[in-house]
Amino acid sequence: MPSRKAPSPRKNRVDFRLFVAGSGARSLRSIDSVKRACEKHAPGCYSLSIVDIYRQPEEASKWQVVAVPTLIRQFPEPVRMYVGEIGVPAELDRRFSWLAGTC
């Protein structure tokens, strides 16, 4: 009898990393907007890591982040970076439209 592989836990998962600067209004708005977009387009099948560049400057350097907010889609590949104002719902819907059917 052929052995069956366990499904990969990342197969239908989307991994994001959001870089912000501190806890000001712009950062909080970006975090909220990205969370809402993730829940709308990929409910239950995404991970979102928030990186404050003031507290973790080495992460910003590692990912070559030069402006905030920056949203990086790490998985699925290819890696994509979205730089600049993230709080516009219509723009996030356009950027996240590719998620339809991935979960």
C-alpha positions as CSV (number, residue, x, y, z in Angstrom):
1,M,0.0,0.0,0.0
2,P,1.5,3.4,-1.0
3,S,2.3,5.7,1.9
4,R,0.5,9.0,2.0
5,K,2.3,12.2,2.8
6,A,0.8,14.5,5.4
7,P,-0.4,17.7,3.7
8,S,2.0,20.6,4.0
9,P,0.7,23.1,6.6
10,R,1.9,26.0,4.4
11,K,0.3,24.7,1.2
12,N,-2.6,27.1,1.3
13,R,-1.1,29.5,3.7
14,V,-0.1,33.1,3.0
15,D,2.7,34.6,5.0
16,F,3.0,38.4,5.4
17,R,5.5,40.6,7.3
18,L,4.4,44.2,7.9
19,F,7.1,46.8,8.8
20,V,6.0,49.9,10.7
21,A,7.7,52.7,12.6
22,G,6.5,52.8,16.2
23,S,2.9,52.9,17.4
24,G,1.7,56.1,15.8
25,A,-1.6,56.6,14.0
26,R,-0.1,55.8,10.6
27,S,1.3,52.5,11.9
28,L,-1.9,51.5,13.7
29,R,-3.9,52.3,10.6
30,S,-1.7,50.2,8.4
31,I,-1.8,47.3,10.9
32,D,-5.6,47.5,11.1
33,S,-6.0,47.7,7.3
34,V,-3.8,44.8,6.6
35,K,-5.5,42.6,9.2
36,R,-8.9,43.5,7.8
37,A,-7.8,42.7,4.2
38,C,-6.3,39.4,5.3
39,E,-9.5,38.4,7.1
40,K,-11.5,39.4,4.1
41,H,-9.4,37.7,1.4
42,A,-7.7,34.8,3.3
43,P,-9.7,34.1,6.5
44,G,-8.0,31.6,8.7
45,C,-5.1,30.8,6.3
46,Y,-2.6,33.6,6.7
47,S,0.1,34.6,9.1
48,L,1.0,38.3,9.7
49,S,4.1,39.3,11.5
50,I,4.4,42.9,12.6
51,V,7.9,44.4,12.8
52,D,8.6,47.7,14.4
53,I,11.7,49.0,12.8
54,Y,12.6,51.0,16.0
55,R,12.6,47.8,18.1
56,Q,14.0,45.5,15.4
57,P,16.2,47.5,13.0
58,E,18.1,44.4,12.1
59,E,15.0,42.9,10.5
60,A,14.5,46.0,8.4
61,S,18.1,45.7,7.3
62,K,17.8,42.0,6.6
63,W,14.7,42.6,4.4
64,Q,16.1,45.7,2.8
65,V,13.2,47.9,4.0
66,V,14.0,51.5,3.3
67,A,10.5,53.0,3.9
68,V,7.5,52.3,6.1
69,P,5.0,51.0,6.0
70,T,6.2,48.1,3.9
71,L,4.2,44.9,3.5
72,I,6.1,41.8,2.3
73,R,4.4,38.7,1.1
74,Q,6.9,36.0,1.9
75,F,4.9,33.0,0.8
76,P,3.7,31.9,-1.7
77,E,6.6,32.9,-3.9
78,P,7.5,35.1,-5.6
79,V,8.2,37.4,-2.7
80,R,6.4,40.7,-3.2
81,M,6.9,44.1,-1.4
82,Y,4.2,46.8,-1.1
83,V,5.7,50.1,0.0
84,G,3.9,53.2,1.2
85,E,0.4,54.0,2.4
86,I,-1.4,50.8,3.1
87,G,-4.6,52.2,4.6
88,V,-6.6,52.6,1.5
89,P,-9.2,49.7,1.4
90,A,-9.8,49.8,-2.4
91,E,-6.0,49.6,-3.0
92,L,-5.6,46.7,-0.6
93,D,-8.5,44.9,-2.2
94,R,-6.8,45.3,-5.6
95,R,-3.5,44.1,-4.2
96,F,-5.1,41.1,-2.4
97,S,-7.4,40.0,-5.2
98,W,-5.0,37.3,-6.2
99,L,-5.8,35.5,-2.9
100,A,-9.3,34.4,-4.1
101,G,-9.4,30.7,-4.2
102,T,-6.0,30.1,-2.5
103,C,-7.6,29.0,0.8
